[in-house]
């Protein structure tokens, strides 16, 4: 699949979702980046912001199978992965697949489930498979978990452990609409449900082909060193107890590659890395208590890191043929 075809597909899907979600183009693009990069998305925001609507619109736009699980304290791992039951008609145990056997799984209010149930997603998210009673079952492809959580309510919740957070490629929020967007939302929803009217504009095969084409995005050594300089800085900065892991640096590279495609380039520039640093790394680092008490958040410290780490020159990160063309123009 040509990189321009991936951009065209992403533009179609984004425009289609915006028929339902007013504005929020950046969040929609982050969801697409996570999907194309074979990652998962954590949406953290207060209720009523359109998190579930975004997940449904993404699935419908791409003709992907969609299942939703409301996470609660009494939810069991088998309620997600499935279980073996005795089939009296056949006289043997039969596996009944759980809702994780889908393309997009919406884990609604994921932090309301117990750690035991949360951990049932670890194998699914990392290895794209489920092991039940010693039997391993592959999941559908493409597969993506979109999890939501409310950052305000803490009663009856179980914070996601670092190992779980590290498996989400991107963490994002919706944010309140401005006045104009709020009026547009009222007009759009006053007579019905726009989600029922949106069309399928791409398919699962295009997502799988797009994933295979990521290797065609050029990444020079200077950009790789730039990514590592940012990641290593998170491990040394005093405000962080825990810096980004090697999985975090790989996630930043993948996300930057997809971001480059969506911006119409066949190579990763420092701007792609900068754009993806906070969505990819902010949830992977752990603040020291003193920094949190001062009102500092991980995003602010990552902004400071980006300001301090030397940035490669744009001309030096292009493929050789583009560098020659630029030199010829000069």
C-alpha angles and dihedrals in degrees: 000000000000117000091236088056090054091052091048091050092048092049091052093049093046092050090047093051090048088064084072105023112056111224115326092122091154093055092046090052091049089054090051092047090053092049096047091044091054090247140126131246130225113199113196118186143113119283121280098032097116101260094136091042091055092052092049093046091050092052093046093047091055098037090242125157109253132199130176127206121190104216114220134163092260095052112119129210090246089058087066107031100032132239145235116258131182110259104208092192093056095032093229143083115277128194115239108199118228127223091275087080094087139085100253119024115192108207098195115205090353093182092065091072122084120260089254091060093041089054091058087075095056096084092040094053098043105033101023091232142096126222115202123172091345094309120114121212123189117230127233120273127262094036126176135167116214107190126187131199137175112236094199106054114068100162110107094006134121113211114233112256120237092255090058095044091050090062093062110089093201138018117200143157136216101224128203116295119243121242095273093048091047091055090047089053091052092050093046096050102034094089103034149314113307091196090073091057103050119106135225106258101173139011143232092261091061091054091050092048090048090054091053090050095057090091088067091067107099117232118183125209091251090061091047089052089047091054092048092047090056094045094046090049089059088057094052104037111107095225092066124074090187126028130201117295128227086264086059093054091048090049091050091052094049093046091048090052092054091043089055091054092050089052091052100255131123093207135056115250128192088256090063090052092047092049092053101039098090098039090049104036109027094081093044097061127073121219123222112247094247092055091051093049090055090059095254118141131197092254093060092051091048088052088055091049091051089051092051103043113086112249121222116240114262093233091055095056098054123100113266095255091055091046089054091049091050090049090050091052090051 
